Every structure is written in C-alpha cells, then in structure tokens.
Amino acid sequence: MATKTIKAFPRVQATPSLSKEQAEPPLAAVQQFLTRFGYLPSPGARAGAVPGAGAAAAPGQLDDATSRALALYQQRHALPVTGVFDEPTRTQMSRHRCGMPDLVDGIAFATRCAWPTPQLTFAFEDGTADTAGEFGAVRAAFATWAAAVPVLFTEVGRTQKPDVAIDWRPADDPDHSMIGSVVAHSDFPPGCGVISDTLPKPVHFDDSENQWSIGAVPNALDVETVALHELGHILGLQHSTVPGSVMFPTVDDNSTNRVLTQDDLLGIRQLYGTAVLANGTYTVRQKSSGRFLDAHEIEPKDFALVTRPEQDNDTQRWTLTQVGTVFVIRQKSSGRFLDAHEGSDDDFRIVTRTAESNATQKWVSMPDLGGSVTLRQLSNRRFMDAH
C-alpha cells in the first residue's frame, strides 16, 4: 500500500503571521481551526455559545474575538500569550492532534463525566492495512487504563452490542469529520457526549490521511499512543493543558507516549475512585463522615464493621478482586470477606466472614460524578450505608 501523507492542517501552515486588526483571507483557515476545537463559536451560533468570545469573528480578520481565541489557545498549549497569529502558534496548530474539542461550550474541564457502571464492553470493526497488530495495541491501551482505576473492560464480538466500537475509517467519517489530519476521535460517556449519546461509543482512527505503526516509525503514528488518548475521552477525560501528558491534544509521528502521567492519573481518579495502595490494597472512606471502613472481632464467627478515624493498620485495608462483573472485598488483616445478611426488615447487617460461594459476598462498584463510589450488594441490590 502506498504511504499516506500526514502533513497536518496545510491551510493553517500556509497562513502568514498577522498582528491584531490585520486582515488576510488565509486567516479564515485559522478561525475555522479555532471554531472546530471550541475556541470560537460556529457561524450562526446562539449568543454566548462560547463564554467570553463576544461578537462573532470577522472572516479573515484578526479582530478582538479572534485575538481572544488565539490567546486562550496559546495559554492552553504553553505558548507565549500574544493574542496574534505568530510562528509558535502556527507550529503548534500544525501538529497532528485529536479530533475532540479542547473546550465544550467554551469551557474546559479536566473531567467531564463517568460511566454509570465500571464494566464496559468493546469490540473491533475494521482494522488498517498499514500494520499488523493494531488490535493488540488497542488492547494494551485498555489494559493501561484498567491498571489505573477499577474499571473492567471486556472484549466482545461486534454483533454483541458493545459499549465501545473501535474502527479505522476514512477521514470524512460521517459521525465526526477527521479531514485535516485529525488523527482520531472518540466521544465522552453517555449523558455528556458531544457526538452522540447512543451506543456504541466510537474510537475511530483516520485511515485516509495518516500512516499507522506499532512503535515509533518515521512518518507514522503509534496505534497504542493514540488509542490510549482516545480511551481517556471514552472514560470521561477532556484535554489536558500539561505538555507530555497522555491527554494533551497533540501527537507526533515517530514517537510513543504509552505511560499515564500524574496529570492523567489525577483526572481519571476523580471520576473512578482512589488509587490502589502500594501494597495492592484499598482503603474505603465514607464521604459524609470522612471515616474509614474498619472491621474488628466481636465473636468467633463474625467481625463487626464500623467507621473509624484513619489508623495505620490492616483492619482498614481491603483487597478488591474482580469476579466477572462484580467485586469481592477482603480485609487484609483477617483475610475475611465483606458480607451482608438480613438483620431486620429495613437493614442488612454487614460483617466479615470466611469465604462463601454466594451473592452476599459480591458487590457492584458504582462511581458517581463527584469521584466517589457507592457499593451495592449483588444479592439484595441494597447499598452500603453508615449512620
């Protein structure tokens, strides 16, 4: 197959440098770029669609609206904030990048929203003829996110109604154009999507204008690097302003970026809970009281659960083990399992017990938009509660 060109945004590259109030027709390409990625409102958009943008930009003129948009773009990409179209800005805009907007309605968030349940399915559609192993590279990107947060990804067949569908498509993708050497696009979780709130959510790679590779190859893009970024959007992250982070919006050919940075981890853990401790365990902290889940012996059979201030001991450390789509939760100090059984008409008493092969010891972890999770028992569908 002939090598594809990956020259990014050629019309932007051809635009001359301009100072404020200067006008040149080619600047319209820069304004279209700024509109496409959320810095300027679309022509005919409602007033205030992009907060602070003011009046619509005059095509081809570096007016106040365009200058403000350029200044915000420069600020978010660690450039000198000049508000004019200069060489550093042209160079940055001419890099390959993700097709998702940097701002949504003129607003930037590190996180957007989370999936209602932390068990997602994915399926592959068409691959690329550029390289072998592209599906394995995407699977590796899923594994990197799964190692960072308690989200289970399961591969299914393309006819099994997956939550996420991975595909290599032409640049004029009907659901979201990638023309202009946008390398790929995805979408945010249901309820906060910018493309659609229907399933499956897309992870689409541009197979017309970009050459794909496994690893760093001149004039080609590393599949795993781009997939890791797009899956961050699928999980609910927006673009980062930290150069070098996985969620920074631009990407270079002949390079790899396959390791989540501290910025990426802080963002994703706001959505899906706390990190695993160094020894492989978790602490479970109640949001209302700030106290920690703790179990101590009250009789030979059972351990009572309470919440207590933080203590540096293993009665407050728990391992979470994935069993299918649910978790079993085991206390480190006793090796006993979190268990709930009926104590009255209204409540179920929570204790720790030795292993039993039943649903009283299986829990569903449900993240919310505030970065917390609720724990719901599989057998009775009731929630862990402390009062």
C-alpha positions in Angstrom: 0.0 0.0 0.0 1.3 3.5 -0.9 2.5 5.6 2.0 -0.1 8.2 3.0 0.7 11.8 3.6 0.4 13.0 7.2 1.0 16.7 6.6 -1.2 18.3 9.3 -3.5 21.3 8.6 -1.8 22.5 5.4 -4.1 25.6 5.1 -3.1 26.7 8.7 0.6 26.2 7.8 0.1 28.4 4.7 -1.4 31.3 6.7 1.1 34.2 7.2 1.8 35.7 10.6 -0.6 38.5 11.5 -0.9 41.2 14.1 -4.1 42.4 15.7 -6.5 44.1 13.3 -4.6 42.9 10.2 -6.7 41.0 7.6 -5.7 38.3 5.2 -8.1 35.8 3.6 -6.0 32.8 4.6 -6.6 33.6 8.3 -10.1 32.1 7.8 -8.5 28.7 8.0 -7.1 29.6 11.4 -10.5 30.8 12.5 -12.1 27.5 11.3 -9.5 25.6 13.3 -10.3 27.7 16.5 -14.1 27.1 15.9 -13.6 23.3 15.3 -11.8 22.9 18.7 -14.0 25.1 20.8 -12.3 28.5 21.0 -14.7 30.4 18.7 -18.4 29.9 18.2 -19.7 28.5 15.0 -21.2 30.9 12.5 -24.8 31.5 13.4 -24.4 30.0 16.9 -26.5 31.5 19.7 -25.1 34.4 21.6 -22.9 33.4 24.5 -22.3 29.9 23.0 -18.6 30.4 23.8 -18.4 32.4 27.0 -16.2 35.5 26.7 -15.9 35.2 23.0 -18.0 38.3 22.4 -19.2 39.1 18.9 -18.7 36.6 16.1 -15.3 36.8 14.4 -15.0 38.6 11.1 -13.7 36.1 8.5 -10.1 36.7 7.6 -9.6 39.5 10.1 -7.6 39.3 13.4 -10.3 41.1 15.3 -11.0 41.1 19.1 -12.9 37.8 19.0 -10.1 36.0 17.1 -7.4 37.6 19.3 -9.1 36.3 22.5 -9.5 32.9 21.0 -5.8 32.8 20.0 -4.7 33.9 23.4 -6.8 31.1 25.1 -5.3 28.6 22.7 -1.8 29.8 23.4 -2.4 29.7 27.1 -3.7 26.1 27.0 -0.8 25.0 24.8 2.0 26.5 26.9 2.8 29.2 24.3 3.7 32.9 24.7 0.2 34.5 25.1 0.3 37.2 22.4 -3.2 37.1 21.0 -1.8 37.2 17.5 -1.1 34.6 14.9 2.7 34.1 15.2 5.2 31.4 14.3 5.0 29.4 17.6 1.2 29.3 17.2 1.4 28.2 13.6 3.8 25.5 14.5 1.6 24.2 17.4 -1.6 24.3 15.2 0.3 22.3 12.5 0.8 19.3 14.7 -1.3 16.2 14.4 -4.0 16.1 17.0 -7.1 14.5 18.4 -10.4 15.5 16.8 -12.2 16.1 20.1 -12.6 19.7 21.1 -10.4 21.3 23.7 -13.4 23.3 25.1 -17.1 22.4 25.1 -19.3 25.5 25.0 -16.2 27.5 25.6 -15.5 25.7 28.9 -12.6 23.4 29.8 -12.8 20.7 32.5 -10.1 18.1 33.3 -13.0 15.6 33.8 -16.4 15.6 32.1 -18.4 12.6 33.4 -18.1 8.9 34.2 -19.9 5.8 33.1 -22.8 4.8 35.3 -21.2 1.3 35.9 -17.5 0.4 35.8 -17.9 -2.6 33.5 -17.5 -1.8 29.8 -17.5 -4.0 26.7 -15.7 -3.2 23.5 -15.5 -4.7 20.0 -13.3 -4.2 16.9 -14.7 -3.5 13.5 -12.3 -2.9 10.6 -8.5 -2.5 11.1 -5.9 -0.9 9.0 -3.7 -2.3 6.2 -0.8 -0.1 7.3 0.5 -2.5 10.0 -0.2 -5.8 11.7 -1.1 -5.9 15.4 -3.2 -2.8 15.6 -5.9 -4.6 17.6 -3.3 -5.8 20.1 -2.1 -2.3 20.5 -5.6 -1.1 21.4 -6.0 -3.9 23.9 -2.7 -2.8 25.5 -4.2 0.7 25.9 -7.3 -0.7 27.6 -5.0 -2.6 30.0 -3.1 0.6 30.9 -6.3 2.4 31.9 -7.6 -0.7 33.7 -4.4 -0.9 35.8 -5.0 2.7 37.0 -8.7 2.6 38.0 -11.2 -0.1 39.0 -12.9 -0.3 35.6 -13.3 -3.7 33.9 -13.0 -3.8 30.1 -14.3 -7.0 28.3 -13.9 -7.7 24.6 -17.0 -9.0 22.8 -18.0 -9.7 19.2 -19.1 -6.8 17.0 -22.7 -8.1 17.0 -22.9 -8.3 20.8 -23.9 -4.7 21.3 -20.6 -3.4 22.7 -20.3 -0.1 24.7 -17.3 0.9 22.6 -16.6 0.2 18.9 -13.0 0.5 17.5 -12.7 1.2 13.8 -10.3 2.6 11.1 -12.3 4.9 8.9 -12.0 7.4 6.0 -11.2 10.9 7.1 -14.7 12.1 6.1 -16.2 9.9 8.8 -19.9 10.7 8.9 -20.2 10.8 12.6 -17.3 13.3 13.1 -15.1 14.5 10.3 -11.3 13.9 10.6 -10.4 15.8 7.5 -7.3 18.0 8.0 -5.1 15.3 9.5 -7.0 14.9 12.7 -5.6 11.5 13.7 -8.6 10.1 15.5 -11.7 10.9 17.5 -13.8 9.2 20.2 -16.6 10.6 22.5 -17.4 11.1 26.1 -19.6 8.7 28.2 -23.4 8.6 27.8 -25.1 11.7 29.1 -22.3 14.1 28.2 -21.3 13.1 24.7 -20.6 15.7 22.0 -21.1 13.4 19.1 -24.0 11.2 20.3 -25.3 9.7 23.5 -26.2 6.4 21.8 -24.1 3.2 22.0 -21.6 2.1 20.9 -19.3 5.0 21.6 -16.8 5.4 18.8 -13.0 5.1 18.8 -12.3 6.0 15.2 -8.8 6.3 13.6 -8.3 8.3 10.4 -7.1 5.7 7.8 -7.1 8.1 4.8 -4.5 10.8 5.8 -2.4 9.1 8.4 0.1 6.2 8.4 -0.2 3.8 11.3 2.5 1.8 13.0 3.4 -0.3 16.1 6.0 1.8 17.9 8.0 4.8 16.7 8.3 4.8 12.9 9.2 7.9 10.8 6.1 9.5 9.2 3.7 7.2 11.1 1.6 7.3 14.2 1.9 4.7 17.0 -1.5 3.0 17.4 -1.2 2.4 21.2 -0.3 6.1 21.8 -3.3 7.4 20.0 -5.6 4.7 21.4 -4.6 5.5 25.0 -5.5 9.1 24.5 -8.9 8.4 22.8 -9.8 5.9 25.5 -9.2 8.7 28.1 -12.1 10.5 26.4 -14.2 7.4 26.4 -13.7 7.2 30.2 -14.7 10.9 30.6 -11.5 12.9 30.5 -11.1 16.1 28.4 -7.9 17.5 27.0 -5.1 18.4 29.4 -3.0 21.6 29.3 0.1 19.7 30.5 2.5 19.0 27.6 3.7 15.4 27.7 0.5 14.1 29.3 -1.4 11.4 27.5 -4.5 13.7 27.4 -2.6 16.6 25.8 -4.4 17.2 22.4 -1.5 16.9 20.0 0.7 13.9 19.0 3.9 13.5 17.0 4.8 10.9 14.4 7.9 8.7 15.1 7.2 8.7 18.8 5.4 6.9 21.6 3.6 8.1 24.7 2.2 5.0 26.5 2.5 5.8 30.2 -0.1 7.7 32.2 1.4 10.8 33.8 0.4 12.2 37.2 -1.9 14.7 35.5 -3.7 11.8 33.7 -4.0 9.8 36.9 -5.3 12.7 38.9 -8.0 13.3 36.4 -9.2 9.7 36.0 -9.2 9.0 39.7 -11.5 12.0 40.2 -14.0 10.0 38.2 -13.4 6.4 39.3 -12.2 6.5 42.8 -8.9 6.3 44.7 -5.7 4.6 43.7 -4.5 1.2 44.9 -2.1 1.5 47.7 1.5 0.4 47.1 0.8 -3.0 48.8 -2.1 -3.7 46.5 -4.9 -2.8 48.9 -7.5 -0.1 49.2 -8.9 2.0 52.0 -12.7 2.6 51.9 -13.6 6.1 53.2 -17.2 7.3 53.8 -17.8 10.6 52.1 -20.2 12.1 54.7 -18.1 11.4 57.8 -14.6 11.1 56.3 -14.1 8.0 58.4 -12.6 4.7 57.2 -14.2 1.2 57.0 -12.8 -0.9 59.8 -13.6 -4.4 61.0 -12.8 -5.9 64.4 -13.7 -9.1 66.1 -16.8 -9.3 68.2 -17.3 -13.1 68.3 -15.5 -16.1 66.7 -17.8 -16.2 63.7 -18.3 -12.5 62.8 -16.3 -9.3 62.7 -18.4 -6.1 63.1 -17.8 -3.3 60.7 -17.5 0.3 61.9 -16.1 3.5 60.5 -13.2 5.0 62.4 -10.6 7.7 62.0 -7.7 6.7 59.9 -5.4 4.2 61.5 -2.2 2.8 60.1 -3.1 -0.9 60.4 -4.5 -3.6 58.2 -8.0 -3.6 59.7 -8.6 -0.7 57.4 -7.0 -2.2 54.3 -9.1 -4.2 51.8 -8.4 -6.0 48.6 -10.9 -5.8 45.7 -10.9 -8.8 43.4 -12.8 -8.8 40.1 -15.1 -11.8 39.7 -16.9 -11.4 36.3 -18.5 -8.0 36.5 -18.6 -7.7 40.3 -16.1 -7.5 43.2 -15.4 -9.5 46.3 -13.9 -7.3 49.1 -11.5 -8.9 51.5 -9.9 -7.5 54.7 -6.2 -7.7 54.8 -5.7 -8.3 58.5 -8.2 -11.2 58.9 -8.5 -12.5 55.3 -12.3 -12.5 55.8 -14.8 -11.2 53.2 -17.3 -8.4 53.3 -20.7 -10.0 53.7 -24.2 -8.7 54.2 -27.2 -10.7 55.5 -30.6 -9.7 56.7 -30.8 -8.3 60.2 -34.3 -6.7 60.1 -37.0 -5.6 57.7 -35.2 -2.4 56.9 -31.5 -3.2 57.1 -28.9 -5.8 56.4 -26.1 -6.3 58.9 -22.6 -6.0 57.3 -19.9 -8.3 58.7 -16.8 -10.0 57.5 -17.0 -13.8 57.1 -15.0 -16.7 55.7 -15.4 -17.3 52.0 -18.9 -18.4 51.0 -19.8 -19.1 47.4 -22.9 -16.9 47.3 -24.0 -13.4 46.2 -24.0 -12.0 49.8 -20.2 -11.5 49.3 -20.4 -10.0 45.8 -20.5 -6.2 45.4 -21.0 -3.8 42.5 -18.9 -0.6 42.5 -20.9 2.3 41.1 -18.9 5.6 40.5 -20.7 9.0 40.7 -19.8 12.4 39.1 -18.1 13.6 42.3 -15.3 11.0 42.3 -16.9 8.7 44.9 -18.4 5.2 44.5 -21.4 3.5 46.1 -21.1 -0.2 46.9 -24.2 -2.2 46.1 -24.7 -5.8 47.1 -25.4 -8.2 44.3 -27.9 -10.5 46.2 -30.3 -7.8 47.6 -29.3 -4.8 45.4 -29.1 -2.7 48.6 -26.3 -0.1 49.3 -23.6 0.0 52.0 -24.6 2.8 54.4 -23.1 4.1 57.6 -25.1 6.3 60.1 
